[in-house]
Amino acid sequence: MGSQQPRITRRAFAVGCLGLGAAGLVAAVVRAGGPAVWPDRPVRLIVPYPAGGSVDLLTRILAERLESRFGQPFVIENKPGAAGNIGIAALVGSPADGYTLASATVGHFSINQFLYERLPYDPDRDFAPISLTWDLPNVFAVPNHVPAATVGEFVAWAKPRRGISYGSSGVGTSTHLCAALLAARTGIDAVHVPFRGAAQTIPAMLSGDVTYSVDNLASYMAYIESGQIRPLAVTSAQRWPTLPNVPTMAEAGVPNLEATSWAAFVAPAGTPRAIVDALAAAQREIAADPAVQRRFETAGARCLSSDPETLSAKVVRERPLWKEMVRVSGLSS
């Protein structure tokens, strides 16, 4: 690309405006090095977690809307493993041409760097931030065969027992950190059992292989609604709209355990700013759609948007908090 700067030409803008309607403006980006309009072929969208988990489910909702706005498939590629590091490594190793994106989480921006001596990416140098996409609380959940309807009842039941365990979506994930802090602050002697994602954790809970989890609400809503899993508390600052009768951790007697999981679209560093801005604008339109917000609320999440600078500022602001959370959990010195 050299010194040539990507730009949105007047002609491309006019072409994009032809698509203006109920769905919003379909952005058309023309690369200075040639006549091709972006995107002129399918876009790869990496989900660094297994199919069926919250990141996968929510990313698929957004991918549908991105396809309708840009007129090309946004193809989901699940690449789980190593707390999401495998999928993000695949992203940063891809060409910075706008045809590979990823759904990154707070773990990739602010947690994994404090857990691993060496990462296959640098969160400050290897990403082109695009936009926030959602946030959601974790939910302290137990299977319905555990005889506890409140956090207090669960603690009283669990403390004298041996063999209590909790499942998470992997070592060092926000789900692991929250569950470990819960055990530490309530005096429960519990063993961590890491899985690759909620799609594996939930069956283990239902079968009795693990006792509880503090996991992303979006992955658990269907099981909560069916009565197979019981929510005891949420980790958000206020009660969550879709679970108005479930207390916050603070209300349930566990203070200083407030943490929401969030995600963002990212591209490899060096991706043309015109493409980044087009994607951020599309996410802003998507998040403003009441139908999308309802789908996210039903799934237990809240759809968000931002510009790249706001996303970067959020990372800087929250990173010290997650660093301390990792330290308190015992995963680092």
Order of alpha helices (4+ residues) and beta strands (2+ residues): alpha-beta-beta-beta-alpha-beta-alpha-beta-beta-alpha-beta-alpha-beta-alpha-beta-alpha-beta-beta-alpha-alpha-beta-alpha
